[in-house]
Amino acid sequence: MVATTGGFSSEGLALEAKALVLSSLTQAEALEIGGIAQAIGLDRKLPIAIDVRMKEWIVFHASLPGSTPDNDSWIARKARVVNATGNSTMYERVLAEEQGIDWYSVKGLSEETHAIHGGALPLNVVGLGLTGILIISGLPQVEDHLLGVEIITEYLARKGEQL
């Protein structure tokens, strides 16, 4: 299992999520996050699709060279997990593995509509909680997740909000 989930722990992922909280999330800020993701993806020639959402609203979407229409299905399934739980898809997967449970059975959700595969991170705002989602699809799930963390960290650094 470690090979697919990068050796993450649910405790570590929970701490990571707290460090990635935003002070606000406007449409312009969601576009900026998407722009950072797109620039990194293009620079590294990553075959990814990127979504930035504010709740259900897709504010930013880019399908970079090498991505496929299948990535859009993965994005939708990952986004539903974050909307249902408020947590990153990697957190939900790691927690389920730690608890030894079938996440889909316990949550009463279908694997056809939900995907606990890394790459979808909540965009939480101080005092508001879940306000948006950054979703990356196209790399192995650990890489999707780590890229999402890098993008949010870069955004916070540009805003002067990252220590």
N, C-alpha and C positions, 0 to 999 in steps of 0.2 A: 504493500500500500504506500509506503514512503516514496517509492519511485514515481507515483502519479500525483502525490500531493506535496512534494517538495520538502517534507519533514516539518511542515507547519504544525503548530498546536492551536487549538481554539483560543487558548488564553493569549497567545502571542498575536493572533489575528484580531482579537478584541482590542488589545492595546494599540495595534496598528490603526484600527478604525478610529479610535479616539484621537490619535495624532493627526488624522486626515480630515478633521471637521473644518468646514468653511465658515467664514463670518457672514456670507450671504451667497445667494445664487439667483442671479437675474438671467434673462435671456442672453444678454451680451456676455455675461460671465460663462454661461454654458457654451456659447460659441467659441469663447477664448480657450476653454478646456479642450473642445474638439479640435481647434486649430493647433494646439500644442501636440495633441495625439497624432494628427495628420502629419505635421512637420516631422516628428520623430519617426513615424512609420515610413514616410517617403525617404527620409535621410538614410534610414537603415534598410530600405527596400524590403519591408516586412509585408507579407501577403495577408493583410488584415482588413477587417471591416470594423468601423468605429461608430458607436451611437452615443450621443449625450442626450439624456431625457430629463424633462422636468415633469415628474409623475409619469403620465402616459404619453405626454407630448414629445415627439421626436424633434428636438431643436437642432441637432446636428447629426448628419450621417455622411460617412465617406466609405466607399469600397475601393481600397487601394489595389494597384496592380498585383495580381496573383490571388486575390480573394475571389470567392465564388458566391453564387446566389444562396448556397447552403449556409453561408455565414449569417445571412439575415434570419434564418430559422433559429440558429443557435442564439443569436442576439435576443430574439423575442422570448425564447425559453428561459434564458438567463435573467432577463429583465423581470419576468414574472416571479422568479424566486426572490429577488431583492424586494419587489413590491409586496410580496406575501409575508416576508420575514423581517425586512429592514436591515438584513445583514448581507455581506458579500457572499457570492456563490461559493467561494473557496472556504469561507468560515462554515457555511452550512454543510459542505461536503466533509470537511475535517471533523466537525463536531459529530456528525452521523457516524463516521468511522471510529472515532474515539468511544462513542456510546455503543457501537456494534449494532446499530439499528438500520432498517431499510427506511430511509428518509421519505420516500414516496408513499409507502404504506402508512407510516406514522402521521404524516401531514395530510393524507388523503388526497394527494395530488398525483397527476399522471406524468410519467417521464416523457410522454409525447408532447406535453405542453410546458413542462418545467425542466430545467437542466441545472443540476448542482455541479457544474464544471466551472473552474476558475475563470475569471475575466469580467465579471460584473461587480462593480463596487458602488455602494451607496454614496451619494453626495449629501451628507448630513450638514445641516446648518445649525449653528449655535442657537438654542432656544426653540428651534422649529423641528429638529429631527430630519427624517428622510424627506428631501426636497427634490432630489434628482438621482440619476444613475449614469455612471460611465460604464460602457460595455465594450470590451475588446473581444474579437473572435478571429481565429485563424492560426494561432500558434498553439503549442501544447498548453494545457490549462494553467500550469504553474507560470509559464512565460506570459500568458495573457494577464494573469493576476499581477505579476511583478511589473509588467508594463503599465497597467492601470495605476498602481501605486506610484510609479515613477512620474507619470503624467500629473497626478494630483499633487505630488510633492513639488514638482516644477511649477505648477500653477500657484501653489501657496508661497513658494519662494519669490516668485515674481510680484506677488501681492505684499511681500514682506511679512507674511504670517507664519512662515516656517522657521523653527529655531535651528 
